[in-house]
Structure formats: C-alpha cells, structure tokens
C-alpha cells in the first residue's frame, strides 16, 4: 500500500500545488501571446517551463516551512510534514523542476527570460518566505512574484523588460496578490499566530483588514482599467465587458466592508477575485485574437 503509484502521484501533485501553479503558467502564456499572438512551440514550451519553475518554488517553500506546516491545521497534512514524501525526495523534485523549467524557458525563449524566472524564485523563496516570519506586511514586497510570470512570457517572445504594455500588466498582477492574501488572513490569521508567523490580525481589527482588502481590490480594478485607457486592450466590446465586470467586483467587495467576513464569505470573495483576474487574462488573449 505504501508504494501505491496512484497515491504517490497524488502526493506529488499536492506538493506541486497545480491548482495554484496552472494559473501562474497562464499569466506567462498571456504575456507571451499578447506580444506574439500566434500558437507556436515557443509559446507552449515557455508556458510549460514557467509551470515547472512555479512548481519548484512551491516545493522549495514547503521544504523551507516544514516545521511551520506541522503546527498549522490547514497544512499539517501536506506530503512533507506528514512524512508521505521524504525531505530528500522533495529536494530532488525541486531541483528537477527548477533545472528543467529554466532550460525549457531558455530553449523556447531566451536567456533573459530564464534569468527572470530564477530571480522570481529567489525573490519568493529567498526574500518573501523569510520576510513573512518577521513582518505581517511581507505580502507587499512578496506580491512582486505574482507580477513576474507575465514578464517572463513577454520577454521570451521578444519583448522588452520596460515596454509599457507589460508594465501595466505587471502592476495589475502585483496589486491583485495583496487582497487575495488579506482574505487568507481573515480565515487563517489565528493559525498563523499559533505557528509564530506575524499576522495582521494581531495588529488590526477585522473591519480594518476588510477596508485594506477593499482598497487593494479598488487599486487592482483601476490597474485593469488602465489596460483599456492605454490600449493594451483595444477592442470596444472587450473594454465594455471589463468595465461592467469591474463595477460588479467593486459592488460585491463594498459589501465586505459593510458586513465583515467569516470563513464562508472568505471563500466567496476569494473565488470572485480569482474569477475577475481570470477574465482579464481571457480578455487580453481574446483582444489579440480578434484585433
């Protein structure tokens, strides 16, 4: 039973956090596609390389935080702290994905794109992972990691690091990471406290965190609308869809400020926020297809 291949695969899929890493890969796909809107082997390989690098970052994070994961109810059953995957096997898995992802991005894109990928892992695992043990506001610099996958795709396709369209897209995904984390804190703040990780719930009341969350959501919406104003999204119909969905998002999150949030509301708002960003990605891709 111990060596059941299906169970072992399930453990490695859990270690990979594919449900989170696939959207990361999609942002890289979008960055590549809006610069070079054609299906190509480069597009597919770079997107896959970004996925592997994201999986490597997730695995390394769980290696780094195995002792903390054992202390929290929501993480104690992860493959490493539970002992289902040995630490040395997790390290091998991390290295394999890191090396394979870097080489695939290099072969499908270029050296600069693969270096940005390595910098993203350095920032997430070297800076943010350590910083969140020291400050409850670590998510603000840590949110940079959410902005870089689209840049990897853009640069791999031939774009420049400081091109205006990708800067606006990076800013959008930077701002979007922060309210998502605040929502997580609303649900798991007490567990963070017990594990010895500084939590915003120790510094601010729930209604203050709600207002912070709403402020960052509003910032994300403004960043999304910038995509239309600066003609990153150029199609009138798609602009209309984005404006309507943005207004709906603001309306829904305004009730968060009024009513507070329990665990059920957290899930609802988190799904709503994720859906909004997924829609923005679809609009960016669709705009390049029909433009």
ABEGO torsion letter per residue (X at the ends): XAABAAAAAAAAAAAAGAAAAAAAAAAAAAAAAAABBBBBAAAAAAAAAAAAAAAAAAAAAAAAAAAAAAABAAAAABAAAAGABBAAAAAAAAAAAAAAAAAAAAAABBAAAAAAAAAAAAAAAAAAAAAAAABAAAAAAAAAAAAAAAAAAAAAAGBBAABAAAAAAAAAAAAAAAAAAAAAAAAAAAAAAAAGBBBAAAABBAAAAAAAAAAAAAAAAAAAAAAAAAGABABAAAAAAAAAAAAAAAAAAAAAAAAEBBAAAAAAAAAAAAAAAAAAAAAAAAAAAAX
